[in-house]
Amino acid sequence: MVQCLLYIVVFISGAVLMGLEIVGSRVLAPYFGSSIFVWGSLISVVMTALSVGYYWGGWLSTREPSYGRLLMLLLIPGVMIFFLPFIYSPLNEWIAGIDFGSRLNPLIACSIYFLPPGIFLGTISPYVIRLAATTINAVGSTAGTLYAISTCGSILGTLLTAFYLIPVMGVSNIIHALGITLACLALLLLPLVRLRAVAVRRAVAALSIAGSMALSWPSVAWARIKSLLEKDTFYHRIRVEEDEEARYMYFDRTLQSAMNLKDPTGLRLIYSRYTSLGFALRPDAKKMLLIGLGGGSIPKKLQKEFPNLEIDVVEIDPEVIQIAKNHFNVREGKNLRLHAQDGRLFLTRSQTQYDVIMIDAYYSDAMPFHLATKEFFELAQRKLTPNGVLVANLISAVTGPSGRIARAFIKTQRLIFPQIYVFAARRPDNVSVQTIQNVIIIATRDKQRMDIKEIVKRAAALDKGLFPDPIEDIGVAYYDGPLPDQDIPVLTDDYAPTDNLLHP
């Protein structure tokens, strides 16, 4: 019975530590992005905690090991973890405000939140091995058994948190549950506190980073493809390819941008012609923020047609900026400024009021969740001028099961913005609104809703290759039907199951 209880201790403590590491990415992303720096910080801090914990646990195990001490080694990190949700938001804001740099920001935050409880959890393995080993000859087999059980717990904690808990529970609820789990585990040891006997194992880590599923964009089938560049960056594997008509940028397997070789400022991808509809609502726009650069098709075209428009472009991957300059004719100037930074972080720090904010930021086919939450839309609304518009490009259906991410996005925006306009970019080709495609969502602060006929009329007055051809396709793409939202949540920093909504 005692042996079985010790097995449970090492299994669950291993699962809790790995669950904490996985959910830690959601603690950090709204403030520091979801880059490799964030994951590198998480992994290195957890491994450091385990190293220190193993050493300390081994030292403690030689000094009259007891079940009472093991109880405290579980209870103390349980309390620490339970109270994390009360401190991480203000601390994240403080760290982001001071800005120690893209590498140090998440590393400092990870060290504060996860190093202390991780050290305590690291002591469990050597301490339990000392309790469980009845003779010197049994130490090897005891350690091997406990290592295997602990690793199984780590695997379960990783998969359970990444695959199920994050989509089902909010971040705070998961962290509270992990803390309560350790406290309950400690209480199970109470009957053994006065006994000396047998027990179990270690809380070693199996790291596993869940990769997102990518939607393959239709590739160019009949032309000869020439590869110009292939490069791994901190965020993507980038490919630049060229055929006889155009040059293309891919992130992993997903097409991000295309440039006509004969007309480098033309908008080749149809979705980009619908993102221009923000200017049909604000033709007098003077300042614009674009989150997500890709090959720079949108800012190049706007720079040409609106030479007095000031454009800030924020791209999290500095390599993308360099490739856009070298291969896609993107040129910085007085009115076009490129910033290598997380889009939300840039907007938080910016003192500028924008007439148009456009979100076109993707890793694979998914928008970073912290650019789709109520808190982000509140931030964007504060940084818009009184008649400003927010334009977003999503890969989703509009209705049906495949449209859950778009409907959640719209449901969340409606809490902040009075008017929402939805355009399905492939609908003019008789594509169903239940088909996954580019969905352009425009949110405005206007109290009065603009009729679609007026939007088409304004677009026609502005059109210089900015909008779909024929211009009437705008009216066909416009969707003003019902958008049921009972089956989808409001997205918040605490609860934004975007991966689950995108891949139900």
C-alpha positions as CSV (number, residue, x, y, z in Angstrom):
1,M,0.0,0.0,0.0
2,V,2.8,2.4,0.9
3,Q,4.7,1.5,-2.2
4,C,1.7,2.2,-4.3
5,L,1.2,5.6,-2.7
6,L,4.8,6.6,-3.4
7,Y,4.3,5.5,-7.1
8,I,1.3,7.9,-7.2
9,V,3.3,10.7,-5.7
10,V,6.1,10.5,-8.4
11,F,3.6,10.0,-11.2
12,I,1.4,13.0,-10.3
13,S,4.3,15.3,-9.4
14,G,5.9,14.6,-12.8
15,A,2.6,15.3,-14.6
16,V,2.1,18.6,-12.6
17,L,5.5,19.9,-13.6
18,M,5.0,19.3,-17.3
19,G,1.5,20.6,-17.2
20,L,2.8,23.8,-15.6
21,E,5.5,24.1,-18.4
22,I,2.9,23.8,-21.2
23,V,0.4,26.2,-19.7
24,G,3.3,28.6,-19.0
25,S,3.4,29.4,-22.7
26,R,-0.1,30.9,-22.4
27,V,0.9,32.9,-19.3
28,L,3.7,34.5,-21.3
29,A,2.3,34.9,-24.8
30,P,0.0,37.9,-24.3
31,Y,2.9,40.0,-23.2
32,F,6.0,38.5,-24.8
33,G,4.6,36.6,-27.9
34,S,4.9,32.9,-28.6
35,S,8.4,32.9,-30.0
36,I,11.2,30.4,-29.6
37,F,12.6,32.7,-26.9
38,V,9.5,32.1,-24.8
39,W,9.8,28.3,-25.3
40,G,13.5,28.4,-24.8
41,S,13.0,30.3,-21.5
42,L,10.3,27.8,-20.3
43,I,12.4,24.7,-21.1
44,S,15.7,26.1,-19.7
45,V,14.0,27.3,-16.4
46,V,12.3,24.0,-15.9
47,M,15.5,22.1,-16.5
48,T,17.4,24.4,-14.2
49,A,14.8,23.9,-11.5
50,L,15.1,20.1,-11.9
51,S,18.9,20.2,-11.7
52,V,18.9,22.3,-8.5
53,G,16.0,20.2,-7.1
54,Y,17.7,16.9,-7.8
55,Y,20.8,18.1,-6.0
56,W,18.9,19.5,-3.1
57,G,16.7,16.4,-2.9
58,G,19.7,14.1,-2.8
59,W,21.2,16.2,0.0
60,L,18.0,16.2,2.0
61,S,17.6,12.4,1.5
62,T,20.8,11.8,3.5
63,R,19.5,13.7,6.5
64,E,16.9,11.5,8.2
65,P,14.4,11.3,5.4
66,S,10.8,11.3,6.5
67,Y,7.2,11.3,5.1
68,G,6.6,14.6,6.9
69,R,9.4,16.3,5.0
70,L,8.1,14.8,1.7
71,L,4.6,16.2,2.6
72,M,6.1,19.7,2.8
73,L,8.1,19.2,-0.4
74,L,4.7,18.7,-2.1
75,L,2.6,21.2,-0.2
76,I,4.9,24.2,-0.6
77,P,5.0,24.2,-4.4
78,G,1.3,23.5,-4.4
79,V,0.7,26.7,-2.6
80,M,3.1,28.6,-4.8
81,I,1.5,27.4,-8.0
82,F,-2.1,28.0,-6.7
83,F,-1.3,31.7,-6.1
84,L,0.5,32.3,-9.5
85,P,-2.7,33.6,-11.3
86,F,-2.9,36.4,-8.8
87,I,0.5,37.8,-9.6
88,Y,1.5,37.0,-13.2
89,S,-0.5,39.6,-15.1
90,P,0.8,42.7,-13.2
91,L,4.3,41.2,-13.1
92,N,4.2,40.6,-16.9
93,E,3.0,44.2,-17.5
94,W,5.9,45.5,-15.3
95,I,8.5,43.4,-17.1
96,A,7.1,44.3,-20.5
97,G,7.0,48.0,-19.5
98,I,10.7,48.0,-18.5
99,D,11.6,45.9,-21.5
100,F,14.8,43.9,-20.8
101,G,14.8,42.7,-24.4
102,S,13.1,39.9,-26.3
103,R,15.2,37.2,-24.8
104,L,15.4,38.4,-21.2
105,N,11.8,39.4,-20.8
106,P,10.4,35.9,-20.9
107,L,13.4,34.4,-19.2
108,I,13.0,36.8,-16.2
109,A,9.2,36.1,-16.0
110,C,9.8,32.3,-16.3
111,S,12.4,32.4,-13.5
112,I,10.0,34.3,-11.1
113,Y,7.0,32.0,-11.8
114,F,8.3,28.6,-12.4
115,L,11.8,28.3,-10.9
116,P,10.8,28.1,-7.2
117,P,8.0,25.5,-7.5
118,G,10.1,23.6,-10.0
119,I,13.0,23.3,-7.6
120,F,10.7,21.8,-5.0
121,L,9.2,19.4,-7.5
122,G,12.7,18.4,-8.5
123,T,13.5,17.2,-5.0
124,I,10.7,14.6,-5.1
125,S,12.6,12.0,-7.2
126,P,15.8,11.6,-5.2
127,Y,13.9,11.9,-1.9
128,V,11.4,9.2,-2.8
129,I,14.1,6.9,-4.1
130,R,15.8,7.1,-0.7
131,L,12.5,6.4,1.1
132,A,11.6,3.5,-1.2
133,A,14.9,1.7,-1.4
134,T,14.9,-0.9,1.5
135,T,18.5,-2.1,0.8
136,I,21.6,-1.0,-1.0
137,N,21.1,-3.7,-3.6
138,A,17.6,-2.5,-4.3
139,V,18.6,1.1,-5.0
140,G,19.2,0.6,-8.8
141,S,15.9,-1.3,-9.5
142,T,14.0,1.2,-7.3
143,A,15.4,4.2,-9.1
144,G,14.7,2.6,-12.5
145,T,11.1,1.9,-11.6
146,L,10.4,5.3,-10.2
147,Y,12.1,7.0,-13.2
148,A,9.8,5.1,-15.5
149,I,6.7,6.0,-13.6
150,S,7.7,9.7,-13.3
151,T,8.4,9.9,-17.0
152,C,5.0,8.4,-17.7
153,G,3.5,11.1,-15.5
154,S,5.4,13.8,-17.4
155,I,4.1,12.5,-20.7
156,L,0.6,12.4,-19.5
157,G,0.8,15.9,-18.0
158,T,2.2,17.3,-21.3
159,L,-0.5,15.6,-23.5
160,L,-3.4,16.2,-21.2
161,T,-2.6,19.9,-20.8
162,A,-1.8,20.6,-24.5
163,F,-4.5,18.5,-26.0
164,Y,-7.4,18.8,-23.6
165,L,-7.1,21.2,-20.6
166,I,-6.1,24.4,-22.5
167,P,-9.0,24.1,-24.9
168,V,-11.5,23.2,-22.1
169,M,-10.3,25.3,-19.1
170,G,-8.9,28.8,-18.7
171,V,-5.3,29.4,-17.9
172,S,-6.0,30.5,-14.4
173,N,-8.2,27.5,-13.7
174,I,-5.6,25.0,-14.9
175,I,-2.9,26.6,-12.7
176,H,-5.2,26.6,-9.7
177,A,-6.0,22.9,-10.3
178,L,-2.3,22.0,-10.5
179,G,-1.7,23.7,-7.2
180,I,-4.7,22.0,-5.6
181,T,-3.6,18.6,-7.0
182,L,-0.2,18.9,-5.2
183,A,-1.9,20.0,-2.0
184,C,-4.2,17.0,-2.1
185,L,-1.3,14.7,-2.9
186,A,0.5,16.0,0.2
187,L,-2.6,15.3,2.3
188,L,-2.5,11.7,1.2
189,L,0.8,11.3,3.0
190,L,-0.6,12.4,6.4
191,P,-1.2,8.8,7.6
192,L,2.4,8.0,6.9
193,V,4.0,11.1,8.5
194,R,5.0,9.2,11.6
195,L,6.1,6.1,9.9
196,R,9.4,5.3,8.4
197,A,9.2,3.1,5.4
198,V,9.1,2.7,1.8
199,A,8.3,5.1,-1.1
200,V,9.1,6.2,-4.6
201,R,10.7,8.2,-7.3
202,R,11.5,11.2,-9.4
203,A,9.9,14.1,-11.3
204,V,12.1,14.2,-14.4
205,A,10.9,16.1,-17.5
206,A,10.1,14.9,-20.9
207,L,9.8,18.0,-23.1
208,S,7.3,18.0,-25.9
209,I,6.3,21.1,-27.9
210,A,3.0,20.7,-29.7
211,G,3.3,21.9,-33.2
212,S,0.3,23.5,-34.9
213,M,-1.3,21.8,-37.9
214,A,-0.8,23.8,-41.1
215,L,-3.3,24.2,-43.9
216,S,-1.6,23.7,-47.2
217,W,-2.4,26.5,-49.6
218,P,-3.0,25.5,-53.2
219,S,0.4,25.7,-54.9
220,V,1.1,26.8,-58.4
221,A,0.6,23.7,-60.4
222,W,1.6,24.2,-64.0
223,A,4.6,26.6,-63.9
224,R,8.2,25.9,-63.4
225,I,9.2,26.7,-59.8
226,K,12.6,28.1,-59.0
227,S,13.7,28.1,-55.3
228,L,15.4,31.4,-54.3
229,L,15.7,30.9,-50.6
230,E,15.1,28.4,-47.8
231,K,15.8,29.5,-44.3
232,D,15.0,28.5,-40.7
233,T,14.3,31.4,-38.4
234,F,13.3,31.6,-34.7
235,Y,9.6,31.5,-35.8
236,H,9.3,29.8,-39.2
237,R,10.9,27.8,-42.0
238,I,10.7,30.4,-44.8
239,R,10.8,29.5,-48.5
240,V,10.9,32.0,-51.3
241,E,10.0,30.6,-54.7
242,E,9.5,32.0,-58.2
243,D,7.7,31.0,-61.4
244,E,7.4,32.9,-64.7
245,E,4.7,35.3,-63.3
246,A,5.3,35.8,-59.6
247,R,7.4,35.3,-56.5
248,Y,6.0,33.6,-53.4
249,M,6.8,33.5,-49.7
250,Y,5.9,30.4,-47.7
251,F,6.0,29.9,-43.9
252,D,6.4,26.2,-43.5
253,R,3.7,24.9,-46.0
254,T,1.5,27.9,-46.0
255,L,1.6,30.6,-48.7
256,Q,2.0,34.0,-47.0
257,S,2.6,36.4,-49.8
258,A,2.9,36.7,-53.6
259,M,4.4,39.4,-55.9
260,N,3.8,39.9,-59.6
261,L,7.2,40.2,-61.3
262,K,5.9,42.7,-63.8
263,D,4.0,44.8,-61.3
264,P,5.7,44.5,-57.9
265,T,3.1,46.7,-56.2
266,G,0.1,44.9,-57.4
267,L,-2.2,42.9,-55.1
268,R,-1.9,39.4,-56.5
269,L,-3.7,37.4,-53.7
270,I,-7.4,38.1,-53.7
271,Y,-7.7,38.4,-49.9
272,S,-5.5,41.5,-49.9
273,R,-7.9,43.3,-52.1
274,Y,-10.6,42.8,-49.4
275,T,-8.3,44.1,-46.7
276,S,-8.2,47.4,-48.6
277,L,-11.9,47.9,-47.7
278,G,-10.8,49.6,-44.5
279,F,-10.0,52.5,-46.7
280,A,-13.4,52.5,-48.2
281,L,-14.7,53.3,-44.7
282,R,-11.8,55.7,-44.0
283,P,-10.6,57.2,-47.3
284,D,-9.1,60.1,-45.3
285,A,-6.9,57.9,-43.2
286,K,-3.6,59.5,-42.3
287,K,-2.0,56.9,-40.0
288,M,-2.1,53.1,-40.3
289,L,-0.7,50.2,-38.3
290,L,-0.2,46.8,-40.0
291,I,0.6,43.8,-37.8
292,G,2.2,41.1,-40.0
293,L,4.4,41.9,-43.0
294,G,5.0,38.8,-45.1
295,G,6.2,39.9,-48.5
296,G,4.9,43.4,-48.0
297,S,2.3,43.4,-50.8
298,I,-0.3,45.5,-48.8
299,P,2.0,48.3,-47.5
300,K,3.7,48.6,-50.9
301,K,0.4,49.1,-52.7
302,L,-0.9,51.5,-50.1
303,Q,2.3,53.4,-50.2
304,K,1.9,53.8,-53.9
305,E,-1.8,54.8,-53.9
306,F,-1.7,56.9,-50.7
307,P,1.7,58.6,-50.7
308,N,0.8,60.8,-47.6
309,L,-0.3,57.8,-45.5
310,E,2.0,57.1,-42.6
311,I,2.4,53.3,-42.2
312,D,3.9,51.4,-39.3
313,V,4.4,47.7,-40.0
314,V,5.1,45.4,-37.1
315,E,6.6,42.0,-37.9
316,I,7.7,39.7,-35.1
317,D,10.4,37.9,-37.2
318,P,13.3,40.2,-38.2
319,E,14.3,37.7,-40.8
320,V,10.9,38.2,-42.6
321,I,11.7,42.0,-42.7
322,Q,15.1,41.3,-44.3
323,I,13.6,38.8,-46.8
324,A,10.9,41.3,-47.7
325,K,13.5,43.9,-48.4
326,N,15.8,41.7,-50.4
327,H,13.3,39.7,-52.4
328,F,10.0,41.6,-52.5
329,N,11.0,45.2,-53.1
330,V,9.9,46.5,-49.8
331,R,11.5,49.9,-49.1
332,E,11.5,51.8,-45.8
333,G,11.0,55.5,-46.0
334,K,9.7,58.5,-44.3
335,N,6.1,57.2,-44.4
336,L,6.8,53.4,-44.2
337,R,8.4,52.2,-41.0
338,L,9.2,48.5,-40.3
339,H,9.4,47.3,-36.7
340,A,10.7,43.9,-35.6
341,Q,8.5,43.3,-32.6
342,D,5.4,41.5,-31.3
343,G,2.3,43.3,-32.6
344,R,0.5,43.6,-29.3
345,L,3.6,44.6,-27.5
346,F,4.2,47.4,-30.1
347,L,0.6,48.6,-29.9
348,T,0.8,48.6,-26.1
349,R,3.8,50.9,-26.1
350,S,2.8,53.1,-29.0
351,Q,1.6,56.6,-28.3
352,T,0.1,57.0,-31.8
353,Q,-3.6,57.1,-32.6
354,Y,-4.2,55.2,-35.8
355,D,-7.0,55.6,-38.4
356,V,-6.6,52.0,-39.5
357,I,-5.2,49.0,-37.7
358,M,-4.9,45.9,-39.8
359,I,-4.1,42.4,-38.4
360,D,-2.5,40.0,-40.9
361,A,-0.3,38.0,-38.6
362,Y,0.0,34.2,-38.9
363,Y,2.1,31.3,-37.8
364,S,1.1,28.5,-40.2
365,D,-2.6,29.0,-40.6
366,A,-3.4,30.3,-37.1
367,M,-3.5,33.8,-35.8
368,P,-1.6,34.2,-32.5
369,F,-4.3,33.9,-29.8
370,H,-3.2,37.1,-28.0
371,L,-4.2,39.1,-31.1
372,A,-7.8,37.8,-30.9
373,T,-8.8,38.4,-27.4
374,K,-11.1,40.9,-25.7
375,E,-8.2,42.5,-24.0
376,F,-6.4,43.0,-27.3
377,F,-9.5,44.5,-28.9
378,E,-9.9,46.9,-25.9
379,L,-6.3,47.9,-26.5
380,A,-6.8,48.4,-30.2
381,Q,-10.0,50.5,-29.6
382,R,-8.0,52.8,-27.3
383,K,-5.3,53.2,-30.0
384,L,-7.8,54.0,-32.8
385,T,-9.0,57.5,-33.7
386,P,-12.7,58.2,-33.0
387,N,-13.7,57.0,-36.5
388,G,-10.9,54.4,-36.8
389,V,-11.4,50.9,-38.2
390,L,-9.9,47.6,-37.3
391,V,-9.3,45.1,-40.2
392,A,-8.5,41.5,-39.7
393,N,-7.7,38.6,-42.0
394,L,-8.7,35.2,-40.7
395,I,-8.4,31.7,-42.3
396,S,-11.7,30.2,-41.5
397,A,-15.2,29.6,-42.8
398,V,-17.9,32.1,-41.9
399,T,-20.6,29.7,-40.7
400,G,-20.8,26.0,-39.8
401,P,-18.3,23.9,-37.8
402,S,-15.3,25.2,-39.7
403,G,-16.3,28.8,-38.9
404,R,-16.0,28.5,-35.2
405,I,-12.8,30.6,-35.0
406,A,-14.3,33.5,-37.1
407,R,-17.5,33.4,-35.1
408,A,-15.6,33.5,-31.8
409,F,-13.5,36.4,-33.1
410,I,-16.7,38.3,-34.1
411,K,-18.5,37.5,-30.9
412,T,-15.5,38.9,-28.9
413,Q,-15.3,42.0,-31.1
414,R,-18.9,42.8,-30.7
415,L,-18.3,43.4,-27.0
416,I,-16.0,46.3,-28.0
417,F,-17.0,47.6,-31.4
418,P,-20.5,48.8,-32.4
419,Q,-20.3,47.7,-36.1
420,I,-18.8,44.5,-37.6
421,Y,-18.6,43.9,-41.4
422,V,-17.8,40.4,-42.7
423,F,-16.5,39.5,-46.2
424,A,-15.8,35.9,-47.5
425,A,-13.0,36.4,-50.1
426,R,-13.9,33.4,-52.2
427,R,-17.7,33.7,-52.1
428,P,-17.8,35.5,-55.5
429,D,-16.5,32.2,-57.0
430,N,-19.7,30.5,-55.7
431,V,-17.8,29.1,-52.8
432,S,-19.9,28.3,-49.7
433,V,-19.6,30.4,-46.6
434,Q,-19.1,27.1,-44.8
435,T,-15.8,26.6,-46.7
436,I,-12.5,27.5,-45.1
437,Q,-11.2,30.6,-46.9
438,N,-9.9,34.1,-46.1
439,V,-12.5,35.9,-44.1
440,I,-12.0,39.7,-43.8
441,I,-13.6,41.2,-40.7
442,I,-13.8,45.0,-40.3
443,A,-14.8,46.5,-37.0
444,T,-15.5,50.2,-36.5
445,R,-16.3,52.6,-33.7
446,D,-19.2,54.2,-35.7
447,K,-22.6,54.2,-34.1
448,Q,-24.3,54.3,-37.5
449,R,-24.0,51.3,-39.8
450,M,-22.9,51.8,-43.4
451,D,-24.9,50.2,-46.1
452,I,-23.0,47.7,-48.3
453,K,-24.1,49.8,-51.4
454,E,-22.3,52.8,-49.9
455,I,-19.2,50.7,-49.2
456,V,-19.1,49.5,-52.8
457,K,-19.7,53.0,-54.1
458,R,-16.8,54.4,-52.0
459,A,-14.5,51.6,-53.1
460,A,-15.3,52.3,-56.8
461,A,-14.4,55.9,-56.3
462,L,-11.0,54.9,-54.8
463,D,-10.2,51.9,-56.9
464,K,-6.7,51.8,-58.4
465,G,-6.2,48.1,-58.2
466,L,-7.0,48.2,-54.4
467,F,-10.2,46.2,-54.6
468,P,-11.7,43.1,-56.3
469,D,-12.3,43.2,-60.0
470,P,-15.2,43.5,-60.8
471,I,-15.9,45.9,-57.9
472,E,-19.4,44.3,-57.5
473,D,-17.7,41.3,-56.0
474,I,-17.5,43.2,-52.8
475,G,-21.3,43.0,-52.4
476,V,-21.3,39.3,-53.2
477,A,-18.6,38.6,-50.7
478,Y,-20.4,40.6,-48.0
479,Y,-22.1,38.4,-45.4
480,D,-24.8,39.9,-43.3
481,G,-26.6,36.7,-42.3
482,P,-27.0,35.1,-38.8
483,L,-23.8,34.1,-37.0
484,P,-24.9,31.7,-34.2
485,D,-22.5,32.0,-31.2
486,Q,-24.0,29.7,-28.6
487,D,-21.3,27.0,-29.3
488,I,-18.3,29.3,-29.1
489,P,-16.7,31.4,-26.2
490,V,-15.7,35.0,-25.9
491,L,-11.9,34.9,-26.3
492,T,-9.9,36.4,-23.4
493,D,-6.3,36.3,-22.4
494,D,-7.3,33.8,-19.8
495,Y,-9.4,31.6,-22.1
496,A,-8.7,31.6,-25.8
497,P,-8.9,28.0,-27.2
498,T,-8.0,29.1,-30.7
499,D,-6.3,25.9,-31.7
500,N,-9.3,23.9,-30.6
501,L,-11.7,26.2,-32.5
502,L,-9.6,26.1,-35.6
503,H,-9.1,22.3,-35.5
504,P,-12.2,20.9,-33.7
